[in-house]
């Protein structure tokens, strides 16, 4: 093979790499633009009547109440395991009495909201994505448009609002169950009364711990509901798109939870 042919082959490979890079960057900015447009449409539709209160209550029941058992089990295990794992380390320094306070602050500030949001993204985010994608594939969304019903307001706005409102409640519930799990963990190798344990817990917590932790869960819920709705509402490729919409909704929603949490931690640290 001549030197000129080798140069041509290498040039074609380089051109191919450049095209792939341009395609990835182009797809990224296209996705960002689409999500931004979707968010702006949501903000416009949410304040415009009529309001679907009945559907919001229905979705809140399905999203919130139906998630309680999974959230309760997760919260209890987190509190129990965190206590059992932390005890030996604190015992080395003779600081076992600090165990309730340490677990409470860790659970309320960070572990409870983030783990609950990730469970929520896996259950609710994937469910919303799969449900709306199925409706898109079976042309139910198109049928709603023909029947003079606004499918975006009825399907997207109600689910995003329900997710935004229900996640903070679920986080509070998970924190309470997690503290009970921690109490059980403390008493596995000890004998601590409920009064003494919870007195230490509440003495260690301050408003600066509770408010940021609960405030960021509204943003978690909004991001999870919005991304799940976006992936499902804009799914393509028939039945194959249902699985892709569900999977990508979980992945992107989980990633957004971490990004929002990172931003919230930075803001909180600046304000303190």
N, C-alpha and C positions, 0 to 999 in steps of 0.2 A: 504494500500500500504506500502510495507516494506521500510526501510531506504535506502537499497541498490538500489531499483528502483528509489527513489527520487533523489539519487546522480546521477544515470545514465541519468535520464531525464534532470537534471540541466546541466550535462556535455554536452549532445547533444545540448542544447540551446546555451551554450557558444561556442561550436564548430561552430554552425550555424552562430552566430554573427561574429566570426572571419573570416569565409569564405566570408560573405557578405562584411565585411570591406576590406578584401584582394581583392575581386572582384571590389569594387569601386575604390580602389587605382590603381589596375591593369588597369582598363578601362581608368582612368585619364591619366596615363603615356602612354598608348597605343594611346590615342587621341592626346596627345602632340607630340608624335613621328610621327604620321600620318600627322599632320598639319605642322610640321617642314619639313618633306620629301616633302610635297606638295609645301611649300614655296621655298625650294631649287630647285625643278623642275621648278617652275615659273622663278626664277632668272636665271636658265640655258637657258630656252626657250626664254626669253625676249630678249636676246642678240644674239640669233642664227637666221640667215636668213632662209627662206624668212620672210618679215615683212608684216603683214596684215593691211596696212594703211587704206584701204577702210572700213574694218570692225571696226577699231578703231574709224573712223569718224562717222560711223553709230551708234555705241554704245554710243559715246559721245553725239550725238544728242538725242538718246533715254533716256540716263541717265541724261544729263544736261538740255537740252531745255525743255523736258517734265516735269521736276521737278520744273521749274521756278514758275508756279502759286502757288503751295503748299508752296514753300519756301518764296515767296513774302507775302502771307497771314500770314504765321507764323511769319516772321520778323516784319511785321507791327504791329501785335497784341502784340508781345513781347515788342517792343519799347513803344507802347501806354500804356500798362498795367504797365510796370515798372515805367514809368513817373508818372502815376496817383497814384500808390501805394507809391511812394517815396515822393511825394510832402508834405503830412501831417506831416511826420516825420521831414523833413527839415524845414518846416514852424515853428515847435515848437522851433527850435533853431535860427530862423531868417536867415536861410541859403538857401532860395529858389533860390537865384541867382546862387548857385552851382549846381542846378538841371541838366542843360545840360551837364556839365562836368562829373558829377557823372554817369549819364546814359550812356554817350558816352564811358567812360572808362570801365564800367561794361559790356556793350554790346560788345565792340570790343575785350576786353581781354578774356572774358570767356563765357558769356551767348550766344552770337551769334554763335561762332564756335561749342559749345557743343550741343545746341538745334538743330541747323541745321544738325549736324552730326547724331543726334538721329532720326530726321525726315528722313534723307537720308538713314539710316540703315533700318528704317521701310518700306520705299518705294522701294529703290533700292536693298538693301540686300535681302529682302524677294523675290523680283522679280527675281533676278539672281538665288537664290536657287531654286525657284519653276520652272523656265524655264529650267535650266540644269537637274534638277531631272526628269522633264517630258521627256526630250530628252533621259535620261538614261533609263527610264521605257519603252519608245517606241522604244528603240534600235537604235535611230538615231546616237548616239555616236559610237556604234559598226559599223554602216553602213559607217560612215566617215572613220574609221580605215581601213575597207575593201577597200574603194575607194582610198586608198593611200593619205588621207588627215590627217594632224596632228590635231585631235580634241582639244587637250590641248592648242595648240597655237591659234587656230581659236576661241575657245569658252572661255577659261579661261584667257589667256594673254590679249586679247583685252578688256575684261570686267574689269579686274583688273586695267589696265592702264587707261581706260576711267574713272573709279570711282576715281582713284588717281588724275587725272588732273581736273575733273569737280567739285569735292567738294570744293576746294579753291575758284573757281570762284563763286560758289553758296553762299559760306559764305560771300564773299565780297558784293555780291548782297543783301544778307539778312541783312548785317550790314547797307548798304545804305538805304534800305527800313525801317529798324528798327529805324534809326535816323530820318527819315521822320515821322514815327509813333510817335516818342518821341516829335517831333516838334508840331504835331497835339495835343498831350496830354498836352503840355505846354500851348497851346493857348485855351484849353477848359475853364480854369479859369483865363486866363490872356490875355495879348496882347503883344506878343514878335515878333519882326520882324525876318524874315528868316536870314537877314544879321547878326544881333546880336546873334541869337541862334547858327548859324553854326560857327561864329567867336569864340565863347566860346568853342564849341566842338573841333575845330581844335587846339586851343591854349592849351587845356588840354591833347591832345594826343601827344605822342612822338614815335620815331622809335622803342624804347624798348617795346612799347605797341603793335605796328602793326606787327613787324616781327615774334615774337614767336607765336602770335595768328594765323597768316597765315601759318607759317611753320608746326605747328602741324596738320593742316587740311590735309596736304598731307599724313601724317601717318594715320589719321582717314579714309580717302578715301581708302588707300591701305588695311587697316585692314578690312573694310566693304566689299570691292570687293573680297578680298582673302577668307574671311570666307564664304560669300555667294556662291562663286564658289566652294569652298571645300565641303560644305554641299550638294550642288546640284550635283556635279560631282561624289561624292562617296555615293549617296543615294542608299538605298536598300528597300526591302519589297514592291515592286510594287507601285501602286497608293497611298497607305498609306504613303509611303516614301516621296511623293511630299509635303504633308502637314507638315510632320515632318522636312523635309529639310528647308522649308520656315520658320517655326516657330523657329527652333534652330538657323538659320542664323541670325534672328533679335535679339534673346536673346544674343548670343555670340558676335555679332557685337556691340551691345549696351554696353555690359560689357567691351569689348576691348576699346571702346571710353573713358569710365571712367578711365580705367587703364592707357591708353596712356596720357590722360589729367593730371592725377595725377603725372606721371613721368615728363611730360613737365613743370608742375608748379614747381616741385622740382628743375629741371635743371635751369629754368629761375631765381628762387629765389637765387640759388647759384651763378649765373653769375652776378647778379646785385650788 
